[in-house]
Amino acid sequence: MPPEQILKKEDSSLDLALRPGRWDDYIGQEKIKRNLRILIEAAQKRKESIEHVLLYGPAGLGKTTLANLVAKEVGASLKVTSGPAIEKAGDLAAILTNMEEGDMLFIDEVHRLHKVVEEMLYPAMENGTLDIILGKGPSARTLQLTLPRFTIIAATTRAGLLSSPFRSRFGATHRLEFYQKDEIKKIVARSAALLGADILDEALDVIADASRFTPRVANRVLKRVRDYAQVHNHSPITRDVAQKALALMDIDPIGLESTDVRILETIITKYRGGPVGLKTIAASTSEEVETIEDIYEPYLLQIGFLARSMKGRIATKEAYAHLGIPFEGAQNQGTLL
């Protein structure tokens, strides 16, 4: 097995080990946790399955972890799939007909479900029935199957792509927000303890500042800082060690990576700060539109380095200052949304 595949496999195993297994270990998103626990307790008192749940927000904020915690709290079996994996109606029928009473189905990237599959889910979510068409043409007939009570927990980074009829069938919809620095520090401290890494509070500050307010990124950075410290025999991990590790990974003190910088520099140098369309940015930086929209743009918007206008994306004065580029203030930057 190639080294990069071994590393990816090891990282995946570590990610699972770092994932909280109890409500008390899940740091942040307090309002969502309270609402979900009320939803669960009320359903248990009525001896019913909980309503379908939609979780949305930027990648890496803990949607999958929440789904696992909900299933564990209910004591239900959680079956996991994703929107792209359900290619046709038959795939969905195979999944749903194998569900047992009280089971939960977690669908990641639910916005990528095919339209036919999505519409097939409507009666399953609403009435607990599955309509299967047998045959073709005039001789075709519909067979309706009654499904056991089950709950769908869906996750997406792009809730706007879900149709209104689909969204309305979720009884609980929650948006996960970016984390605060103190929350990220607690997450990193917990992860470091699980990894057996001796780390000082000053190094936790460095990692938290570079985490993009995202637990997944914080854990990824922590693992690479730990690797750097082990190779260079540094224990405990200090601020200086963490900073050197970040510099080696091309991550700046506020978490900007080389792609973030390239996006901002492209908008500023090639398009005078904007506004510029997302497809144009993608073509100029050789990145996919979806990658920019889902991975890079949310953080740049969050820290105020990027803004949206009716005509496209705009690099703000703060972005110029961070990159050390003079801001002339003469750009035609449109009306901000």
C-alpha positions in Angstrom: 0.0 0.0 0.0 1.4 3.4 -1.0 2.6 5.7 2.0 -0.1 8.3 1.2 -2.9 5.7 1.4 -1.4 4.3 4.7 -1.4 7.9 6.1 -5.0 8.5 5.0 -6.1 5.2 6.5 -4.4 6.1 9.8 -5.9 9.6 9.8 -9.4 8.1 9.3 -8.9 5.8 12.2 -7.7 8.7 14.4 -10.7 10.8 13.3 -13.0 8.1 14.5 -11.1 7.8 17.8 -11.3 11.5 18.4 -15.0 11.7 17.6 -17.1 12.3 20.8 -19.1 9.3 21.9 -21.2 11.0 24.6 -23.2 14.2 24.7 -20.9 15.6 27.5 -17.9 15.1 25.3 -19.4 17.0 22.4 -18.2 20.6 22.8 -20.1 23.6 21.3 -23.4 23.9 19.4 -25.2 24.1 22.8 -28.5 25.3 21.5 -28.8 22.5 18.9 -27.9 19.9 21.6 -30.6 21.2 23.9 -33.2 21.1 21.1 -32.2 17.6 20.0 -32.3 16.3 23.5 -35.8 17.7 24.0 -36.9 16.2 20.7 -35.5 12.8 21.8 -37.0 12.9 25.3 -40.4 13.9 24.1 -40.4 11.1 21.4 -39.4 8.6 24.0 -42.2 9.6 26.4 -44.7 9.1 23.5 -42.9 5.9 22.6 -42.5 7.1 19.0 -39.6 7.5 16.6 -38.2 11.0 16.6 -39.1 13.3 13.7 -36.8 13.6 10.7 -33.8 15.9 11.3 -31.9 18.1 8.9 -28.5 19.4 9.9 -26.8 22.0 7.7 -23.7 24.2 7.8 -20.1 24.4 6.6 -18.1 21.2 6.4 -16.3 19.9 9.5 -18.6 21.3 12.2 -19.9 18.0 13.5 -23.0 17.0 11.6 -22.0 13.3 11.4 -21.0 13.2 15.0 -24.4 14.7 16.1 -26.2 12.0 14.0 -24.2 9.3 15.8 -24.9 10.8 19.2 -28.7 11.0 18.5 -28.8 7.4 17.5 -26.8 6.4 20.5 -29.1 8.4 22.8 -32.2 6.8 21.3 -30.5 3.3 21.3 -31.2 2.9 17.6 -29.2 1.4 14.8 -27.7 4.0 12.5 -27.3 3.1 8.8 -25.1 5.5 7.0 -25.1 6.5 3.3 -24.7 9.6 1.2 -26.6 11.4 -1.6 -24.2 10.4 -4.4 -24.2 6.7 -3.3 -28.0 6.4 -3.9 -27.9 6.5 -7.7 -31.3 5.2 -8.5 -34.7 4.4 -7.0 -33.8 0.8 -6.6 -30.8 1.7 -4.3 -33.2 3.6 -2.0 -35.7 0.8 -2.0 -33.0 -1.7 -1.0 -32.0 0.5 1.9 -35.5 1.3 3.2 -36.8 -2.2 2.9 -34.0 -3.4 5.1 -34.7 -0.9 7.8 -36.1 -2.2 11.1 -38.5 -0.6 13.6 -36.9 2.4 15.2 -33.8 2.4 12.9 -32.2 5.7 11.8 -30.8 6.5 8.3 -28.1 9.1 8.0 -27.8 10.6 4.6 -24.7 12.8 4.1 -24.5 15.3 1.3 -28.2 15.0 0.9 -28.3 17.9 -1.6 -26.7 15.6 -4.1 -29.7 13.1 -4.2 -31.1 12.5 -7.6 -34.5 14.2 -8.1 -36.3 10.8 -8.7 -34.8 9.4 -5.5 -35.7 12.5 -3.5 -39.4 12.4 -4.7 -39.5 8.7 -3.8 -38.5 9.7 -0.2 -41.6 11.9 0.2 -44.2 9.3 1.0 -41.6 7.3 3.0 -40.9 10.2 5.2 -44.5 11.4 5.5 -46.6 8.2 5.6 -44.1 5.4 6.1 -44.9 4.0 2.7 -42.8 3.1 -0.4 -44.2 3.2 -3.8 -42.6 0.8 -6.3 -43.5 0.8 -10.0 -43.5 -2.7 -11.5 -43.2 -3.1 -15.3 -43.3 -0.4 -18.0 -45.9 1.2 -20.2 -49.6 0.5 -20.1 -49.1 -2.7 -18.1 -47.1 -1.0 -15.3 -48.6 -1.1 -11.8 -47.7 0.4 -8.5 -46.9 -1.7 -5.4 -47.1 0.1 -2.1 -45.0 -1.2 0.8 -45.5 -0.3 4.4 -42.2 0.6 6.1 -41.4 0.3 9.8 -41.1 3.5 11.7 -37.7 5.1 11.1 -36.0 8.4 11.2 -33.9 10.1 8.6 -31.1 12.4 9.7 -29.8 14.3 6.7 -26.7 16.5 6.5 -25.7 19.1 3.9 -23.4 21.9 3.4 -25.7 23.5 0.9 -29.3 23.7 2.3 -30.3 26.1 -0.4 -30.1 23.4 -3.0 -32.8 21.3 -1.3 -36.2 21.7 -2.7 -38.9 23.3 -0.6 -41.1 20.1 -0.5 -38.1 18.1 0.7 -37.1 20.6 3.4 -40.7 20.8 4.7 -40.7 17.1 5.5 -38.0 17.5 8.2 -39.6 18.1 11.6 -36.4 19.6 13.0 -33.9 21.7 11.0 -30.7 23.0 12.6 -27.9 25.1 11.3 -24.4 24.4 12.8 -22.4 27.6 13.4 -18.7 28.1 13.5 -17.1 27.5 16.9 -15.7 30.1 19.3 -11.9 30.0 20.1 -12.4 28.8 23.7 -14.5 25.9 22.4 -11.9 25.0 19.8 -9.2 25.0 22.6 -11.3 22.6 24.6 -11.7 20.3 21.6 -7.9 20.4 20.8 -7.0 19.8 24.5 -9.3 16.7 24.6 -7.9 15.4 21.3 -4.4 15.9 22.5 -5.1 13.9 25.6 -6.5 11.1 23.5 -3.5 11.2 21.2 -1.1 11.2 24.2 0.4 14.5 23.1 1.8 16.7 25.9 0.9 20.3 24.8 1.1 23.6 26.5 -1.8 26.1 26.6 0.2 28.6 24.5 0.4 26.0 21.7 -3.4 25.3 22.1 -3.9 29.1 21.3 -1.8 28.8 18.2 -3.7 25.8 16.9 -7.1 27.3 17.8 -6.3 30.5 15.9 -5.4 28.5 12.8 -8.4 26.1 13.1 -10.8 28.2 10.9 -13.3 27.9 13.8 -13.8 24.2 12.7 -13.2 21.1 14.8 -12.2 18.9 11.9 -9.5 21.4 10.8 -8.3 21.8 14.4 -7.9 18.1 14.8 -6.1 17.8 11.5 -3.7 20.6 12.4 -3.1 19.1 15.9 -2.1 15.7 14.3 0.4 17.4 12.0 1.8 19.5 14.9 2.1 16.4 17.0 4.0 14.6 14.1 6.4 17.6 13.8 7.0 17.6 17.5 7.7 13.8 17.6 10.1 13.9 14.7 12.1 16.8 16.2 11.8 15.4 19.8 10.0 18.3 21.2 8.0 17.6 24.4 5.9 19.4 25.5 4.6 21.1 22.4 5.2 24.8 22.8 4.0 27.9 20.9 7.3 28.0 18.9 6.9 24.3 17.9 3.3 24.8 16.8 4.2 27.9 14.8 7.0 26.1 13.0 4.8 23.2 12.2 2.1 25.5 10.8 4.7 27.4 8.7 5.8 24.0 7.2 2.2 23.3 6.2 1.8 26.7 4.6 -0.9 27.7 7.1 -0.7 31.3 8.4 -1.5 32.3 12.0 -5.2 32.9 11.2 -5.7 29.6 9.4 -5.4 30.8 5.8 -4.0 28.1 3.5 -2.3 28.6 0.1 -5.6 28.2 -1.8 -7.3 30.9 0.4 -4.4 33.3 -0.4 -4.5 32.4 -4.1 -8.3 33.1 -4.2 -7.9 36.5 -2.6 -4.8 37.4 -4.6 -6.6 36.5 -7.8 -9.6 38.7 -7.0 -7.3 41.6 -6.0 -4.6 41.5 -8.7 -6.6 40.2 -11.7 -10.0 41.7 -11.1 -9.1 44.9 -9.1 -10.8 43.5 -5.9 -14.0 42.5 -7.6 -16.8 42.0 -8.0 -16.1 38.9 -9.9 -18.2 35.8 -10.5 -17.5 32.5 -8.7 -17.0 30.6 -12.0 -14.4 33.1 -13.1 -12.6 32.7 -9.8 -12.7 28.9 -10.1 -11.3 29.1 -13.7 -8.6 31.5 -12.7 -7.4 29.4 -9.7 -7.9 26.0 -11.2 -10.3 25.0 -8.4 -13.8 23.5 -8.7 -16.7 25.9 -8.0 -18.2 23.6 -5.4 -14.8 23.4 -3.6 -14.5 27.1 -3.4 -18.1 27.5 -2.3 -18.1 24.7 0.3 -14.6 24.7 1.7 -12.9 28.1 1.3 -15.6 30.8 0.9 -17.4 30.2 4.2 -14.3 31.0 6.3 -13.3 33.9 4.2 -16.8 35.4 4.6 -16.7 34.6 8.3 -13.5 36.5 9.0 -14.6 39.4 6.7 -12.0 39.0 4.0 -14.6 38.3 1.3 -18.0 39.8 0.7 -20.8 39.0 -1.8 -22.5 41.6 -4.0 -25.2 41.4 -6.7 -22.4 41.1 -9.3 -20.0 38.7 -7.6 -17.4 38.3 -4.9 -15.4 41.2 -3.5 -12.1 41.2 -1.5 -12.5 43.5 1.5 -10.1 46.1 2.9 -9.2 43.7 5.6 -8.1 41.1 3.0 -5.8 43.7 1.4 -4.3 44.6 4.8 -3.6 40.9 5.7 -1.9 40.3 2.4 0.1 43.5 2.6 -1.4 45.0 -0.6 -2.3 48.7 -0.7 -6.0 49.4 -0.7 -6.8 52.2 -3.1 -10.5 52.2 -2.4 -11.3 52.9 -6.1 -12.8 49.5 -7.0 -16.3 49.3 -8.3 -17.4 47.0 -5.6 -21.2 47.1 -6.1 -23.9 46.7 -3.5 -23.1 44.2 -0.8 -25.6 41.6 0.0 
